[in-house]
Amino acid sequence: MFERFSDHARRVVIVAAETARAHHQPAVGTEHLLVGILEAGGPGGDALTSWEVTTHAVESKLTDVSPHEGFDPTGHIPFTPKTKKVIESSLRQTALFGHEEIGTAHLLLALLGDPASTGSRILTEIAPIGITEMREHLRRELEQHPTTGPTHVIPIRLSDDEHTRADLAARAAGQRLETWLHDRIVDALEQPE
C-alpha cells in the first residue's frame, strides 16, 4: 500500500516512527501519526496549521505518556492496531474521492474517523474547532483539489457494506480493490447488449 503514498505521506510514516522512538514507545500510535502529518506538510499539515495546531502543542501532550520499560530504540517499531486501521482507512478515503495517491489530507481524515484514538483526542483538545468541522473542511479540500492520475477518473462512492463486500471479493480474486473494480467495469462494457 505504501507505493500509493505521496512523498508527503511517506514522510508522515517516517516522522511518526521517529517520534515513537524518541518517546520510547514500542509501537507507532495515532498520536505519532498526528505529529508526522503536521511535520510532513502537504494539505493535511496545512489544515492542522490553519487550525493553530503546532508541533510543540502536540509534543507536550505526548510527554504525558510514560516511556515503555525495556524499549529498544534500534529495533523495528510496529504500528498499533488503531494506526493500521487509520492507514487502511486512508486508502478507502483515497478511493472514495477517486484519487490515485494517498496524501496527508487522506491520512488526517482517516485519523479523524476514529474519535476514540489518541491522535484524535489530542487534536480535539488542541484545535479550536470540533472534529465534525475538521472532517468537513478536509472533505471540501479533497473534493476541490483532486490528485493527479489518469485522465478519466470516475469517482465511485460505495456504502460501507458495498465497500466491505467489494474489498472481500477483490481479496478473494487476489487483486487490489481498484483493479478488481476496473476489471468488473471493463467486463460489463464488453458484454453484448
C-alpha positions in Angstrom: 0.0 0.0 0.0 2.9 2.4 0.7 3.6 2.6 -3.0 0.4 4.6 -3.3 1.6 7.1 -0.7 2.6 10.6 -1.8 6.1 11.8 -0.8 4.5 13.8 2.0 2.5 10.8 3.2 5.7 8.7 3.2 7.3 11.4 5.3 4.4 11.1 7.8 5.3 7.4 8.4 9.0 8.2 8.8 8.4 11.1 11.2 5.7 9.0 13.1 8.2 6.2 13.7 11.0 8.7 14.7 8.5 10.3 17.2 7.5 7.0 18.7 11.2 6.1 19.1 12.0 9.5 20.6 9.3 8.9 23.2 10.4 5.4 23.9 7.2 3.8 22.7 7.1 0.2 21.5 4.6 1.0 18.6 3.7 3.8 16.3 0.4 5.2 17.6 -2.1 7.6 16.1 -0.6 10.3 18.2 2.7 9.8 16.4 0.9 9.9 13.0 -0.5 13.3 14.1 3.0 14.6 14.6 4.0 13.1 11.3 1.1 14.8 9.4 1.9 18.1 11.0 5.6 18.0 10.2 5.4 16.4 6.8 3.3 19.3 5.4 1.1 18.9 2.4 -2.7 19.5 2.6 -3.1 17.7 5.9 -0.3 19.6 7.6 -1.6 22.9 6.1 -5.0 22.1 7.6 -3.5 21.5 11.0 -1.5 24.7 10.8 -4.7 26.6 9.8 -6.4 25.2 12.9 -3.5 26.6 15.0 -2.1 23.2 15.9 1.6 23.3 16.5 4.2 20.6 16.9 5.0 22.0 20.3 1.4 21.6 21.5 1.2 18.0 20.2 4.6 17.1 21.6 3.6 18.5 25.0 0.6 16.1 25.0 3.0 13.2 24.2 5.1 13.8 27.3 2.1 12.6 29.4 2.7 9.1 28.0 5.2 7.2 30.2 8.2 5.6 28.5 8.0 1.9 27.9 10.3 -0.2 30.0 12.9 -2.3 28.1 12.4 -0.2 25.0 14.9 -1.0 22.2 15.3 2.3 20.2 17.2 0.5 17.4 14.6 -2.2 16.7 11.7 -2.2 14.3 8.7 -0.3 15.7 5.4 -1.8 14.5 2.1 0.1 14.1 -0.6 -0.2 16.8 -3.9 -1.7 15.6 -5.5 1.7 15.5 -2.7 3.1 13.4 -3.1 0.2 11.0 -6.8 1.0 10.8 -6.1 4.6 10.0 -3.7 3.7 7.2 -6.2 1.2 5.8 -8.9 3.8 6.0 -6.7 6.4 4.2 -6.7 4.0 1.2 -10.5 3.9 1.4 -10.7 7.7 1.6 -8.5 7.9 -1.4 -10.7 5.6 -3.4 -13.9 7.4 -2.3 -12.6 10.7 -3.7 -11.3 9.0 -6.9 -7.7 9.9 -6.1 -4.7 7.9 -7.2 -2.3 8.9 -4.3 -2.8 8.7 -0.5 -1.9 12.1 0.8 -1.6 13.8 4.2 -5.2 15.0 4.0 -6.4 11.4 3.4 -4.4 10.3 6.4 -5.7 13.1 8.6 -9.3 12.4 7.5 -8.9 8.7 8.3 -7.3 9.6 11.7 -10.4 11.8 12.5 -12.6 8.8 11.6 -11.8 7.3 15.0 -12.6 9.9 17.6 -11.5 7.5 20.4 -8.0 7.3 19.1 -5.2 9.1 21.0 -4.4 11.2 17.9 -8.0 12.4 17.5 -8.3 13.1 21.2 -5.2 15.2 21.3 -6.3 17.1 18.2 -9.7 17.9 19.7 -8.0 19.1 22.9 -5.7 21.5 20.9 -7.7 22.7 17.9 -10.2 25.5 18.3 -12.8 23.7 16.1 -14.7 20.4 16.5 -14.0 17.1 14.9 -17.0 17.3 12.6 -15.9 20.7 11.3 -12.4 19.4 10.8 -13.8 16.5 8.7 -16.0 18.7 6.6 -13.0 21.1 5.9 -10.9 18.2 4.8 -13.6 16.7 2.6 -14.1 20.1 0.9 -10.4 20.4 0.3 -10.1 16.9 -1.1 -13.1 17.4 -3.5 -11.7 20.7 -4.7 -8.1 19.6 -5.2 -8.0 16.1 -6.8 -4.6 14.4 -7.0 -3.1 13.8 -10.4 -3.8 10.5 -12.0 -5.4 9.0 -15.2 -7.3 11.5 -17.4 -10.5 9.6 -17.0 -11.2 9.1 -13.3 -14.7 8.4 -12.3 -15.2 8.6 -8.5 -17.4 5.7 -7.3 -19.0 6.2 -3.9 -19.8 2.9 -2.1 -21.7 2.4 1.1 -19.7 0.8 4.0 -21.4 -2.5 3.2 -20.7 -2.3 -0.5 -17.1 -1.4 0.1 -16.6 -4.3 2.5 -18.2 -6.8 0.1 -16.2 -5.4 -2.9 -13.0 -5.5 -0.9 -13.6 -9.1 0.2 -14.3 -10.1 -3.4 -11.1 -8.3 -4.6 -9.0 -10.1 -2.0 -10.5 -13.4 -2.9 -9.5 -12.7 -6.5 -6.0 -11.8 -5.3 -6.4 -8.2 -6.6 -6.3 -4.7 -5.3 -9.8 -3.2 -4.9 -9.3 -0.6 -7.6 -8.0 -3.2 -10.1 -10.9 -5.5 -9.3 -13.5 -2.7 -9.8 -11.8 -1.7 -13.0 -12.0 -5.2 -14.4 -15.7 -5.5 -13.5 -16.5 -2.3 -15.4 -14.4 -3.3 -18.4 -16.1 -6.8 -18.4 -19.6 -5.1 -18.3 -18.6 -2.9 -21.3 -17.5 -6.0 -23.3 -20.9 -7.8 -22.7 -23.2 -7.7 -25.7 -26.4 -5.6 -25.2 
